[in-house]
């Protein structure tokens, strides 16, 4: 059996994102995702609980932007930078 989902941009105002997720639920979508990028859009970890309070069946989650788009850094790069900073005494 196929499952269908929808991805909703968390552009301001966040109420529009919630409205679209509610609409998706009403039309039978099983999943609703929003992007996880605090740099480009509203903070998804603050808005998803608001959407959960206004929906009942749809499964909510986050989706990261395409790897290499510049909005996320590799965990290795962060670890390397932290290690370098500590070694250098920064």
N, C-alpha and C positions, 0 to 999 in steps of 0.2 A: 504494500500500500504506500502510495506517495504521501509525503508530508510537504507542506508549503510554508514558506516563511517570507517575511518582508524585512527590509532594512530601512530604517528611518534615520535621516540626518538629524542630529541633535542641535540644529540651528536655533538661535533665540527667535521667538520666545519658546521656552521649554514646553509650555502648554500645548503647542501645536504638535510636538512629538507625541505627547500623551494622547492627544485627540486621534492622531493617525494610528497609534497602536490599538486603541479601543476600536476603531473602525476595522482594522485588520482582524481583530478577534471576532467582531460581529459578522464578518464575511468568511469565517472559517479557517483563517490562517492559524497554524499551530505554533509558529515561532515568530518573534519580533526581536531584531537586533538593532543596536545603535553603535556608532563608532566610538572607540575608546581613544580619544586624542584630546587631552586637555589644552593643547596648543591651538587646535583648529576650531573646536566646537565647545558647547556646554559640557560640563563635567558629567559623564555618564553615571558615575557611581553615586552622584547626588540626585539625578533625575530618574533613574530606573526604579528606586523604591517608590517614588511618587506614581509612576506608571503601574507598578504592582498593586498599589492601593486602589487603583481605579479599574483594574482588569481582574478576571477570575480564572480563565482557562489557558490563555496564551502563555507560552514559555518565553521569558525575557532573557536577554544576554547581551554581551558586548562583542564587538568585532573590531579587530585592529586594522588600521589602514594597510595597504599593500606594503609588504616588506621592501625596504629600499627607497621608500618615498621620502625619507628624510624626517619623518615625524617620530620615529622610534629609533633608538640606538641599540646596538648589540649589547647584551649583558656582559660579554667579554670586554668590550671597549670601556664600559663603566668600571668594571673590576680593575682593568689595567690602569685607568686614570686614577682610581682611588689608591692603588698600590704605589704608583709613581708619586702621588702627592704625599703619602705617608713617608716614603723613603726619602723624598727631598725635604721633608719637614715643613710642608706647606700647611 
